[in-house]
Amino acid sequence: MILRAFGLVLVAALMMSAAGCSVENASAPAPGSGSTGAAATTDAPALAEPVSGAVTVDGSSTVFVVSQAVAEEFMKNHPKADVTVGTSGTGGGFKKFSNGEIDIADASRPIKESEAAACKEKGIEWVELKVAIDGLSVVVNPENDFCKALTVEQLKLLWQPDSTIKKWSELNPAWPAEEIKLYGADVDSGTFDYFTEVICGKTGATRKDYTPSADDNFLVKGVSGDKYSLGYFGYAYYIENKDKVRIVAIAEGGDPAAAVEPNDETIKTGKYSPLSRPLFIYANKASLKKPAVREFLKYYLGEAQKFVTEVGYIPLGDEVLGQSRQALNDAIVGGGASATPAQ
């Protein structure tokens, strides 16, 4: 995947200090956080002088493309900082996060109650930050000239645990009697959790005879290599691979004629339903005492928001982005870190 880099000029900021500690949430309370969040529309965080130190990020392959782009540019401006970004899936990222192995968890879904409980058990306090909007994309091979739209009902028939659907003609008699080769997210993926919940009605409910992977590029390769295949993954991977896969419009009701294709507008407004979703990063509040982590997060929610669009996702609205910035400010000030908070 091509991650675009831009030459950005950082503005030096004065350093301030404060004290205290609490778990924050940038939107609705996450399970087990005990937080109500903050409604705010703050401006972009001020950028600091160059910092040094390690920043460890892991989790969602969907969010990876944003975090990696941000990390690469951040390190250009902070040559002594070392930001590593992994892709063990949302669930895998939260496992590392709850064990205190990483500073930041990329997540394509909110933290689960069980994951929040694991954090609490290990004394990990966290702040949830929304960073972008995704439209989970259902795709087929470009040579597929018959499946232009699917209903949520058809997707459920295809993907539910007891599905007997094997051929395209079993979804629509007008379609070829050819076997459908399925590709999708694996069980550690937040995309898997989200898709199975909104399509099959229960998190984790899915047929087993499909090719799973936490690597979205692998899924792209699979769908692009089989004329009668179908798969799903994040919108940015579709945007990056338009020449290899074709998007399928989705109808929330039972009428394929009412199907909506994902694009910047339909995803942002929620018209592309039910597959529009927010993307998150979770930061260990103890890590905010480290200048490199603190400034990386401020940069992520500030100048680096341009990478959300560049990699193919949809930027947050001003109000929601302001909530994330305010939550980060509150976590920094509450944790006693010395930094210039978001203005």
N, C-alpha and C positions, 0 to 999 in steps of 0.2 A: 504494500500500500504506500502511496506517495503521501507523505506528511509535509505540508508546505511550511516553510520557515519564512519569517519576515524580519527585517531589520527594525527593531524597536529601540527607541531612545528612552531610557529610564530616568525619571526625575528623582533626585535625592530628597529625602523627607527627614524631618526632625524626629527624634525618638522620645517617647513618653513612657511612663510606667504607671501601673495601677495594681489593685489587689483584690482577692476573693476567688470563689470557684462555684460553678453550677453547670448542670447539663442543659444544653440549649437545643432547640429545634427550629429550623427555618420556616416550617409550615405547620401542618397539623402535628400533634404530639405523636412521636414514634413509640411503638410498644415498649413499655418498661423504662422510658426516659424520664417520666415525671415532669415533662416540660410542656408548656403551652405555646411556645414560639413567640416571635415578635413580628408585628406588622410595621414595616418601615420601607421607605423609598430613599435610601441613602445613595450618595454618589459613589463613583468608583474609588476603591481604596487607594491611598497615596502609596507610591512606590519608594522603597528604601535604598540606601547605599548598598553596594555589593556585600553579600553574606557568604559564609562558608559552612560546610557541614553536609551530612547525608540526609536525604528525604526518601523514604521507602513507601511505594504505592503498589497496591495489588488488588485484583478483583475482576470486575466485569470486563469482558472483551468488547462489549458495546461502548463503554465509557473510555476504554483504553485509547482509542484514536484521538480523543480530546486530550486526555491526560498526557499522552506521549508528545503531542504537538506542543502543549504548554511547557512540558519538561524540557524539551529541546531548546526552546527559545529562552526559557528562564536560565538555563545553564550558559547560554551565550552571554547573557548579561551579568551572570554571577559565576564566573569561571571556576571559583573554588567550591562551588556547590555541586553535589553529586546526587541527582534525582534518578532513581530506578523505578520503572513501571512494569509490573508483571500482569499476567492474564490467567489467573487460576479460576476465573468465574466468580460471580457475585458471592455464592455460598462459600467457595474456597477462600475468597478474600476476607469474608467475615470470620472464618475460622482463624486465620492468621491474625486478624485485627483483635479478636477477643483474647488471643494468647499474648498480645503485646508485641507481636513480631513485626508489625508494620505501623507506620504513622498514619496512613490514609487508606481507606478502602473505597475503591470504585464500585458503584452499585447501580444496576438497572432496575431495581425495585427497592422499596423501603426495607429497613431492617426488620426481621421477624422477632416475635416475642422470645423465642428460644435463643436467638442470637443476642438479643439485648440482655437476657438473663445470664448468658455466658460472659458477657462483658462485665456485668455487675458482680458476678462471682469472682472475677479476676481483678476487680477494682478499676476497670477501664471506663472512664467517663468520656463521652463523645459529643460532637456537634454535627448535626445533619445539615448539609448544604445542597440545595438544588442547583444544578449547573447548566442544564439544557433540556430540550424536549425531543423525544424520538417518536417516530411512527413505525412501529414494528411492521416489517414488510414481508408479504407473501409473494414469492417469485416462482416463475417457471422458466424453462429453457426458451431461448429466443425463437427456436423452430416450432414451438407450440403456438399454433395460430387459431386455436379453438377456445381455450380457456382465458377469456378476457376479464371475467368477474366471478366471484364466489360469494355466497352468503355465509354468515356466521353459522347457520344451521348446517350447511354443506361441509364447512370446515370441522364442525363438531362430529358429524358423521364419519369424516375421514380420519380424525385424530383421536377420538375417544377410545378408552381402553378395550372395549369389546367390539371395536369396529371390524366389520367383515368386508369393507370396501377394499377391493384389490385393483380394480380397473377404472379408467376414466369414465367409461360408459355406465358404470354403476352410480356415478354422481349425476350424470346427464346422458340420457339415451342417445342424444345427438353426437356425443363425443366418441372418439375411437375406443375400441375394446382392447386397449393396451394397458399393461400393468403400470401403476404409478410407483415410481421410486421416490421415497420420502427422505428428506434431510431436515434436521432440526437441532436445536440446542440440547446440550446434555443436562443431566440432573443437577449439576452444580451451578448452572447458569441462572441468573435472574431473569433472562429472557424466557427460559423454560418455565419458570414459576409463573411469570406474567401471562404467557401464552396459554398455558394449560388452565389457569384460573379463569380467564375471560372467554376462552373458546370452549373448553370442556367442562367448565363449571366448578372445578376443584383444583387447587394447586397440586401439581404432580400427576394428575390424571392424564394418561396418554397411552396409546398403543406402543408396543415394544419393538415391533418389526420395522424400525426406521434406522437411518444412519445418524447417530448423534455426535456432536462435537462441540467443544467450548471454543474452537477456532472458527470464527465466521468466514475467514478466507477459505478454509477447507470446505465449508458448506457451499460457498460460491462456486468453487471448483467442481463440486459434485453435481450441482444443478446444471451448470454450464456444459457438463459432459454427457448428459443423458436427455434426449428429446422429450421423454415422457416423465420427467422428474418434477418435483415441487418441494420447496423449502421455505424457511422463514428465518429472518435475522434483522438486525438493526438497519434503519434507513440509510445511515452513512455508508454502509457496505453496498447497498443497492446503488447509491449515487456514484460511488467509486467504480462500480462494475456494470454500468448500464449497457455496455457492449457485450456483456457475457450472460446477463439474465434479463428477464422481462417482468415488470411489475404486474400484479393482479389487483384489480379494484375489489373492495370489500363492502358488502351490504350488511348493515347491522340487523335489518329485518330479514324477511324471507324473499324479497324481490330483488333478483340480480340487476334489474334495470335501475335500481336506486343505489347501486354500488358507487363507492367513492375511492378515487386513487389517492395515495399519500403524496402530498407536496407541501411546500413551506406553509401555505395558507391553511389547507385542510388539517394539517397536523397541529398548527399553533392554535387554531380556533376550536379544535376538538371535533370538527365535522368528520374527520377520519376516525370513526369510532367503531369498535372499542379498543383499537390498537394504538392510539396515541397515549404516551406515557412520559412522565418526568424522569430524568436521569440525575443521580446523586453522587456526591462524595461524602464520606464520613471521616472526620478527623479525631484522633485521640487527643483529648484536651491536654494531657501531660506533654504531648509533643509540641504544643504551641509555645512552650518555653524555649524551644530551639529556634533561633532566628531564621534558619533556612526553611524550616517547615512553615513558620508563621508568614514569612514573606512570599513563599511559593503559593500559599492559599490566597493571600491578598492579591497577588498577581493573577491567579486563576479567575478570580471574581472581578478583576479589573480589566486591564488592557488585553489580557489573553482571552477574554470572551469572544474576540473576533475569530478565534480558532474554531469555536462551535459551528459557525457558519462555514468556515473554510473546509472542515472535514465532512460536512454534509448534514449536520443536525440543525435544529431550530433554536434560536436564542430565546431565553426567557423574556417575558415582559418586564417592564421597568419595576413594577410593584413586587413581583416575585423575586427578581434579582436583588432588589433592595432589601427584602426580607433575609435573603442569604447573607448579604453583606452585614446586615445588622446582627444576625446571629453570630457571625464570625467575630465582629467587634466585641460583642458581649462576652464571648468565650475568651478572647484575648484579655480583655480588661478584668474579667472575673477570675482568670487564672493567674493574675499577677505578672503577666509577661510584659516586658518592656518593648513597646512598639507603637508606631503611629496607627491608630485605628482608622477604619473606613470613615470618610467624611460624608 
